[in-house]
Amino acid sequence: MKHRSFKQWTVALSAITIMAAVPAITSNAASLWGDANCDNNVNMADVVLIMQSLVNPDKFGINGSETTHITRAGMDNADVEQSGNGITNNDALSIQKYKLNLIRQLPESYSQTPVTQPTTQATTQPTTQPTTQATTQATTQPQQPSQQGGLQDFGTPINSNATMVADFRKGSTPLFFASDGWTNGDPFNCGWYESNTSLAEGVLTLKIDKDYTGKYPYAGAEYRTADTYSYGYYETSMQAIKNDGVVSSFFTYTGPSEDNPWDEIDIEVLGKDTTKVQFNYYTNGQGGHEFMYDLGFDASQGYHTYGFDWQPNYIAWYVDGKEVYRATNNIPKTPGRIMMNTWNGIGVDEWLKAYNGKTPLTAHYQWVTFDKNGKNGSQQQQNPWEQWQQPQQTTQQWQQPTTTTTTTTQQQWQPQTTQPQWQQPQQGGLQDYGTPMDSSATMVADFRKGSTPLFFAS
């Protein structure tokens, strides 16, 4: 699936240090932890509203003049750090950590002297439970059947310890964004619209529908990462569309639109026969590696896990945790974006009539993970293109430090460092007269190491 164009997109992300706080909340009856604006989702809009209510209470406080001001219920939901003592800028930080999968659940912690006791729903998962126990359960307990749309989950459990984890069952994530208002031309017979993506069903839904703008015959949907990824194991939990002429996919891609060679690794379920899956890859625009694998089940009838282990000398594809195909010739090497899309091809304009106008057609994705250590969990040879690696989330790295004389000066949720990580930089022959970088800060973006998904250019 060649991508020839990439239309302008905008993401708003605010980082504001606020020292103000509101008075303690007299009740803590959260309906959805983190949902400050009470829209039944937890995302960056909640972070922004918390910050607005603190810095400008006359407009956005509980009695603010703006219609979008925070409500009492929203304050209850937002009190996720030291829950019971009211909202502060730390609550906004906790929500961001939760969306980045740096903490596993909200609330992050409870006040030692709360005004009232948290609700039963919140206290059923004690915050004192060791992190190691929680992560072990996530990776060893059998995954429960999914209830979204009545679909069963027949796949393997999510690897919650992977380098990158996007669990759409928890809501939106800054790791992905929707393509909007553009197309690829031949063989695609649709445009991609953000409105055709949704998290309302508790999973990511990508749909194919009529294009009501009249610009294209049909409208498809696409999700892609803001960052690029290199060698490692890629996996998703997906339910595909069953319909002639359409495709449900999971793949990595980069190309000329990003000033790179066209490198791509594909997993595609063709709607005409959802008992099979097609594997393919491109290296500097050279394809012709299609392989059709017989699944032994119908990919449209439930969730299954599909993945591929991309290494310098091979690509191995997996279905429900089992390797089913391997390629070893002319393997791509350029880091690419992780993408999923649903689309229909040119020459199949009768598919809508054949289904009596029953639209939209939908594919569902529960989660996506990437592990730079590969499928077998061991570090593989590093791609020379990749100058920066997202730190692996391990239980040791993010475990709250115990209170001893040697760790009381550490910032919460940060690993203890014993060796200074700062060196006199030589970039451009410029001297550094400042203080060393705080490598134990909550967020660290060291541009001397290369790119980072924490920042992007306008």
HELIX and SHEET records of a PDB file:
HELIX    1   1 MET A   44  VAL A   55  1                                  12    
HELIX    2   2 PRO A   57  PHE A   60  1                                   4    
HELIX    3   3 ARG A   72  ALA A   78  1                                   7    
HELIX    4   4 ASN A   89  LYS A   99  1                                  11    
HELIX    5   5 THR A  120  THR A  123  1                                   4    
HELIX    6   6 THR A  131  THR A  140  1                                  10    
HELIX    7   7 GLN A  148  GLY A  150  5                                   3    
HELIX    8   8 PHE A  168  LYS A  170  5                                   3    
HELIX    9   9 GLU A  194  ASN A  196  5                                   3    
HELIX   10  10 PRO A  256  GLU A  258  5                                   3    
HELIX   11  11 TRP A  351  ALA A  354  1                                   4    
HELIX   12  12 THR A  395  TRP A  398  1                                   4    
HELIX   13  13 GLN A  427  GLY A  429  5                                   3    
HELIX   14  14 PHE A  447  LYS A  449  5                                   3    
SHEET    1   A 5 GLN A 152  ASP A 153  0                                        
SHEET    2   A 5 GLY A 302  GLN A 311  1                                        
SHEET    3   A 5 GLY A 232  GLN A 239 -1                                        
SHEET    4   A 5 LEU A 361  ASP A 371 -1                                        
SHEET    5   A 5 MET A 164  ASP A 167 -1                                        
SHEET    1   B 4 GLN A 152  ASP A 153  0                                        
SHEET    2   B 4 GLY A 302  GLN A 311  1                                        
SHEET    3   B 4 TYR A 314  VAL A 319 -1                                        
SHEET    4   B 4 LYS A 322  ALA A 327 -1                                        
SHEET    1   C 6 GLN A 152  ASP A 153  0                                        
SHEET    2   C 6 GLY A 302  GLN A 311  1                                        
SHEET    3   C 6 GLY A 232  GLN A 239 -1                                        
SHEET    4   C 6 LEU A 361  ASP A 371 -1                                        
SHEET    5   C 6 LEU A 204  LYS A 210 -1                                        
SHEET    6   C 6 THR A 197  SER A 198 -1                                        
SHEET    1   D 7 GLN A 152  ASP A 153  0                                        
SHEET    2   D 7 GLY A 302  GLN A 311  1                                        
SHEET    3   D 7 GLY A 232  GLN A 239 -1                                        
SHEET    4   D 7 LEU A 361  ASP A 371 -1                                        
SHEET    5   D 7 LEU A 204  LYS A 210 -1                                        
SHEET    6   D 7 TYR A 218  THR A 225 -1                                        
SHEET    7   D 7 PHE A 176  ALA A 178 -1                                        
SHEET    1   E 7 GLN A 152  ASP A 153  0                                        
SHEET    2   E 7 GLY A 302  GLN A 311  1                                        
SHEET    3   E 7 GLY A 232  GLN A 239 -1                                        
SHEET    4   E 7 LEU A 361  ASP A 371 -1                                        
SHEET    5   E 7 LEU A 204  LYS A 210 -1                                        
SHEET    6   E 7 TYR A 218  THR A 225 -1                                        
SHEET    7   E 7 CYS A 190  TRP A 192  1                                        
SHEET    1   F11 GLN A 152  ASP A 153  0                                        
SHEET    2   F11 GLY A 302  GLN A 311  1                                        
SHEET    3   F11 GLY A 232  GLN A 239 -1                                        
SHEET    4   F11 LEU A 361  ASP A 371 -1                                        
SHEET    5   F11 LEU A 204  LYS A 210 -1                                        
SHEET    6   F11 TYR A 218  THR A 225 -1                                        
SHEET    7   F11 ARG A 337  ASN A 344 -1                                        
SHEET    8   F11 VAL A 246  THR A 254 -1                                        
SHEET    9   F11 ASP A 263  LEU A 270 -1                                        
SHEET   10   F11 LYS A 276  TYR A 282 -1                                        
SHEET   11   F11 PHE A 291  ASP A 294 -1                                        
END                                                                             
